[in-house]
Amino acid sequence: MEQFLEFAINHWILTSILIALLILLAWDSSHKAGPKVSTHEATRLINQDNALVLDIREKKDFKAGHLVDAVNIPFASLATKLDELKDKERPVIVVCKSGQSASTASKQLKDAGFASVYRLQGGMMEWTNNNLPVVTK
């Protein structure tokens, strides 16, 4: 650790460039995954724009509670089941447990040609914390 701090102090320009590049990489990855939407905005997209809700949690979690009319394709099998999602022009809201793994799935959808891909901020945890309706069938 001492050597790292000594290097960082002696080569502060290189260290600054490295930090800036890491920040840009994180921003770029987040940007490519599509924007995050709040539960309020997700509800608006579902009701007004007929957005498809794609739940990428495991089937067990999906059955415990999910958004109305959500489609469940677990994240592990998403790459092989993208053809099940027919309309690439329809907005898609990706939902996971806490909002973390939705960004990777959203990036896969965007790379596959889906026009409008959103991530539910906070995932199902946020949805249920706001006491919004879930289906348990």
N, C-alpha and C positions, 0 to 999 in steps of 0.2 A: 504494500500500500504506500509505503514511503517513496518507493521508486516512481510509482504512478503520480503522486503529488509533485515530486521533483520534476518529472517530465512535463506535467501540465503547467507548472510555473515557468519552466525554462522555455517551453514551446507553446505559449498561450495562444498564439495565432492558429496553430494547427489544432489545438484543443477546441478553440472557438468554432473553427470550421467544422470539426467533427460533430459538435453539439448541434450546430445549425443544420447539418445534413441529416442527423437523426430526427430532428424536429420536422424537417420537410418530408422525410420518409413517412413518419407517422401521420402527418397531415394528408399526404398523397394517398396512403392506404385507406384512411378514413373517407376521403373524398370519393375515391373510386367505388366504395361500398354503398354509396347513396346516403341521403340525409336521414337523420334520426327524426322521428315524429313523436309528439306527445300522445297520450291516450286521447286527448280531446281532438287533435288533428287526425289521428287514426280513425276515430269515429266519424269525422267529417268525410274522410276519404272513402270509407266503407259505404256510408249512406248516400253521398252525393256523386261520387265517381265510380261506384261499384267496384271498389278495390278488392282484390283477392287477398285473403289472409292465409299466409303460408306458415304453419307452425312446424318448426324443425326439431322440436323436442321428441324424446322417445315416446313410443305408443302408450306406455304406462302413465307417463306424466300428462300426455294429451287426454287420455280417458279420465284422468282425475279432474280436469277442468280446462276448457279452451274457449276461444271466441266463437260466436255463432257463425256457422258455415265455413269454419276454418278447414283448410286442407292440411293433412298431416303427412309430411315426408321427413322422416328423421334425417338429421344432418349427415350421418354416416352414409346414407344411401342417396343423398340429393344429386350428386353428380351423375348417377346412372338413371335417375328417374325424372330428369328435367323435361323429358318429352311428355309427361303426364300433364304438364302445365301448357295448355294449348295456345292461349291468346297472349302473345308477347306485347301487345299494345295496352293491355289492361294493367292498371297500377297494381303492384304487389307490395304487401306489407309483411315483412319477415318478422316472426315472433319466436323468441327462445325463452329460456327461463328468466334470465336477468338482463338480457340485452348485450351480452358479451360476444357470443358466437354468431349472432345475427349478421355481423359485419362481414365475416368470411363467406357466409351463405349469400349475402346480398351481392358481393363481388362476383361470385360464381354466376348468379342470375344476370348481372349486367354484362359479363363476358359472353354469356350465351345469347345476348341480343334482346333482353327484356328492356323495354323503354323506360319505365318508371318503377324504380325499386326503392322502398323505404324500409327503415328499421324501427321497430317499436322501442322507444327509449325506456329502459328499465324492464323490458320484457313482461312476462306474465306476472312477475312479482309486483311490478308497478300497477298493472291492470287490476289485480285483486286487491292491492292496497288502497286503490281508489274506489273500491266496492262496486266495480263495474260488472255487468252480468257475464256469467260463464255457463257453458253447457257441460254437463257431466255424463253424457251418454257414451 
